[in-house]
Amino acid sequence: MSDLSAEDAKLVTLARAARARTRAAEGAAVRDSDGRTYSACTVALDTVDLTALQLAVAMALASGVKGLEAAAVVTEADTADINVVRHFAGAAIPVVVADPTGEVRNVINT
């Protein structure tokens, strides 16, 4: 995480904690335009299937957020579906994709 800003490294830490707390497939965190953060994990039920990033964005929206500055996803997969960030926050939002140890694999801009 050494190449990340302190604020983006915090998002990775929050995403890792959300994933570890629940032993979910993914953890995610987003930072809104006011600097507040929201973290979540994957929800996989018989009738509901949400990625961690979808849920983190939904939590931010439920709090009245008007925009996002950045996001992070912690996953064992090589990439993450960032469409929810793109649809809500628009272009040029960085999404950090990290492995479960916090090692950054990629930073994708929406």
Buried (B, 14 or more C-beta within 10 A) or exposed (E): BEEBEEEBBBBBBBBBBBBEEBEBBBBBBBBBEEEEBBBBBBBEEEEEEBBBBBBBBBBBBEEEBEEBBBBBBBBEEEEBBBEBBBEBBEEEBBBBBBBBEBEBBEBBEB
